[in-house]
Amino acid sequence: GHLVEVLHNGVVLSRLEKYRNQEYHYVYLELSAADRVRASRYAYSCLRQQYGRLSFVLLALAVLLGDRFEVPDRGQQGCVALIARALQRAGMTFARRPTDMTPADLAEKFGVMP
């Protein structure tokens, strides 16, 4: 299988096989087939987009400062922002904007414990 992910060089299509020896958590979502298609189409539409380096720096600064400001949405992708935006296409909602979310936000939303 494949997955769409954000790396330092942007949004790419990768083989799941590369994560075989890594710790990961599978999260099953109760989504309809149509919602899964919407989320997948969005993710695929992001291929070759740039990685949001400035957004990443601003997010780190916002977290360090206790979330005193929102990270501007410049339309670029970060790893969590891509996931959250795709899931929004499937009808999911989040307490924070995708650009303000961290992996911990997704873990909390889906009950994943380290």
N, C-alpha and C positions, 0 to 999 in steps of 0.2 A: 504494500500500500504506500500511499504518498501523503504528505501533509504540506500545507502552505505555512511558511514560517518567516519571521523577520530576523535577518542576520545583519552583521555590520555593513554588508554591501547591498542591503535592501531586501525586498520581499522575494522569496524564491520558493520553488517547489523542491522538496527533499523526499528521500525515501525513508520510511519508518525504520527500516533496518539499521540505520545509523544510530538509533537510540536503544537498540536491543540490550546493550550492556549498561545502560543508565537507569537510575531510579526514576520512575515516573508514576503518575496516578491516572488511571482511566476513569473518566467521569461520564456516566451514561446520562443523557438528557432526554426527557420525555418530549420530543419534538415530532411533529407530523412530518411526513415525507416532504410535503411542500415547504415547510419551514427549514428542513435540512438542505433542500435545494437552494433556497434563498440565501442561507448562510454560506454555503459552499460557493455559490456564484459570486457572492461579494468577495470572498477570500481569493478566488481565482482572478477576479477583476483587478486585484491589487498587485498581482505579480509584476515585478520589475519596478515597483515604486521605490522611492528612496527611503532609507532608514532615517527617522526623525532624530538626528543627533542633538540638535538644539532642544527639542522637546524632552529628550532624555535628561539633558543637563538641567533644564528647568524643573522637571519632575523631581529629580534628586534634590535640588535646592528647596523646592516646595515642601518635600517630606522633612528635610533637615530643619526647616523653619516652622514646622508644625502645621502645615497646610494653610498658611496665611494668604496664599493666592492661588488662583486657578491657572493651570498651564494653558496657554493659547492653543487653539486647534488650528494648526497650519496645514492640515490635510496630509501630513506625512505619517508614516506608520511606525509604531513601536510594537513590541511583541504583545503586550496586554491590550493595547488600543485596537490592534487588528482583530484579536479574538472578541473583544467586547463589541466592536462595530459589526462583526459578522453575526454574533448572537442577537444583536438588536434587530437585524434584518429578519431574524427568526421569531421576533416578538418578545424577546427577553428584555427585562429592564434591570437597571443597576442604580445603586444609590449615588454613585459618582459618575462624572463624565468619563468617557474612555481615555482621554488624555491625562486625567488625574488618577487613573487606577494603577495599582501595582499588582504583581503576582499574588501578594497576600490578600488583596481584595477578591480575586477570583477564587482563591483557596477558601476564604471565608464564605463566599456566596454558595459554593458547591460542597461545603463541609469536608474539605480535604485537610487532613492533619499530617504534618511532616513526620 
